Amino acid sequence: MTHTRAGFHQLIREDGSLVDEENAQLDFRVLKELMRRMVFTRRWDERAIKLSQQGRIGYHAPVMGQEAAVIGTEAAMNRDDFIVPAYRELPSLYWHGYPMHQLFLYTLGHQHGGNVPKDVHCFVPQIIVGAQIVQAVGVGLAFKIKKEQRVAVTYIGDGGTSQGDFYEGINFAGALDAPVVVVVQNNGYAISLSRDKQTKAETLAHKAVAAGIEGVQVDGMDVAAVYDVMKTALTRARMGLGPTLIEAVNYRLMPHTLSGDDPSRYRSSAEEDEWRAKDPLIRLRILLSERGLWSHQDESEAIAAADDEIEKALELVERTPKMTQDDLINYVFETPPQDLKTQGKEYQWQR
Ligand SMILES: Cc1ncc(C[n+]2csc(CCOP(=O)(O)OP(=O)(O)O)c2C)c(N)n1
């Protein structure tokens, strides 16, 4: 019988100490790179919040607090594994090869933003909560049929696991033995609705049981643990041992989006402080600095690299020709249907 792997996987405690100092098999070169990516991503997130408020980019769903789950999962993948993201995983797409300026254009609703480069294996972010799960299983099934050793990886929030699409998706993933990993970002809230009002399930990883697939719960604020469980899940999928659902327990430190959500209306500042202390960057910074593997200079370089990349991306966004109404139709249809052509003419005429 398939059951959830017992326990809560954690390798680094929130004070930076190792859970099992004697037996921990950590690759510090990988951890240093994960640190660099998390610092870069935190900077990008902070800047994106401001850029979105200034209207220079479009929507932004803050990532702060969830970097370990976003970065740690992507870093464990092969370049040709396929990401089917929700809307809070833009950094996963970036580290998978998606150009930052196209991610910015995507948030602005520009068609070029959704024009996935040929060598980047992903779909664009899914806004419909839950819809990505069935799509990911379809992608995974295609890999299986074509006998390709690739895995489809998808992300969903805690709230999303209440959607029908989620259950349909994980059920088919199990029944068809599709090479899929479903990463549940349990950040505690679906906008204002807390996880405990969402489901009576003991853990979200338990939801894997009914689908007969592996379920694992991991400290989503511990990038080393996330990377570790993700590597195992990907290997299992590649070996034809079936899908895995990973519940990453973390916290969204910022509002849901920048469109008016006020977290102080549904959670206490004491709770926020408690989670701030669990910050994935803090614990890894302590672990690496104590071993002489992370310095102020490393930190500054990662921040400067983010600033540089953001500036270049913004420049490209500003140089990209604005979309026209014709683009909107012609990009979708080789031969636009008559009613759209008529609407197009009427629109031109009205202008
Ligand atoms: C099918 C559907 N219903 C409602 C919404 C509106 N909506 C957008 S995000 C969201 C909450 C999702 O919460 P969760 O799945 O926990 O993910 P999080 O945003 O916390 O990462 C809702 C209800 C939507 N986009 N799609």
The ligand as an SDF file (V2000), in Angstrom:
LIG
                    3D

 26 27  0  0  0  0  0  0  0  0999 V2000
  -10.5910   28.6100  -10.3960 C   0  0  0  0  0  0  0  0  0  0  0  0
  -10.2180   29.8850   -9.7000 C   0  0  0  0  0  0  0  0  0  0  0  0
  -10.9550   30.3010   -8.6510 N   0  0  0  0  0  0  0  0  0  0  0  0
  -10.6320   31.4420   -7.9900 C   0  0  0  0  0  0  0  0  0  0  0  0
   -9.5540   32.1890   -8.4040 C   0  0  0  0  0  0  0  0  0  0  0  0
   -9.1910   33.4770   -7.6700 C   0  0  0  0  0  0  0  0  0  0  0  0
   -7.9950   33.2150   -6.8570 N   0  0  0  0  0  0  0  0  0  0  0  0
   -6.7850   33.5830   -7.3110 C   0  0  0  0  0  0  0  0  0  0  0  0
   -5.5670   33.1340   -6.2580 S   0  0  0  0  0  0  0  0  0  0  0  0
   -6.6570   32.4480   -5.1800 C   0  0  0  0  0  0  0  0  0  0  0  0
   -6.1740   31.8010   -3.9070 C   0  0  0  0  0  0  0  0  0  0  0  0
   -5.2850   30.6290   -4.1440 C   0  0  0  0  0  0  0  0  0  0  0  0
   -4.6600   30.2440   -2.9460 O   0  0  0  0  0  0  0  0  0  0  0  0
   -3.5990   29.1100   -2.9090 P   0  0  0  0  0  0  0  0  0  0  0  0
   -3.9910   28.0040   -3.8250 O   0  0  0  0  0  0  0  0  0  0  0  0
   -3.3870   28.7310   -1.4800 O   0  0  0  0  0  0  0  0  0  0  0  0
   -2.2770   29.7460   -3.5260 O   0  0  0  0  0  0  0  0  0  0  0  0
   -1.3820   30.9920   -3.0870 P   0  0  0  0  0  0  0  0  0  0  0  0
   -1.8770   32.1900   -3.8250 O   0  0  0  0  0  0  0  0  0  0  0  0
   -1.4660   31.1310   -1.6060 O   0  0  0  0  0  0  0  0  0  0  0  0
    0.0150   30.6840   -3.5350 O   0  0  0  0  0  0  0  0  0  0  0  0
   -7.9640   32.5810   -5.6460 C   0  0  0  0  0  0  0  0  0  0  0  0
   -9.1440   32.0920   -4.9180 C   0  0  0  0  0  0  0  0  0  0  0  0
   -8.8340   31.7400   -9.5290 C   0  0  0  0  0  0  0  0  0  0  0  0
   -7.7780   32.4020   -9.9910 N   0  0  0  0  0  0  0  0  0  0  0  0
   -9.1670   30.5700  -10.1420 N   0  0  0  0  0  0  0  0  0  0  0  0
  1  2  1  0
  2  3  1  0
  2 26  2  0
  3  4  2  0
  4  5  1  0
  5  6  1  0
  5 24  2  0
  6  7  1  0
  7  8  2  0
  7 22  1  0
  8  9  1  0
  9 10  1  0
 10 11  1  0
 10 22  2  0
 11 12  1  0
 12 13  1  0
 13 14  1  0
 14 15  2  0
 14 16  1  0
 14 17  1  0
 17 18  1  0
 18 19  2  0
 18 20  1  0
 18 21  1  0
 22 23  1  0
 24 25  1  0
 24 26  1  0
M  CHG  1   7   1
M  END
$$$$
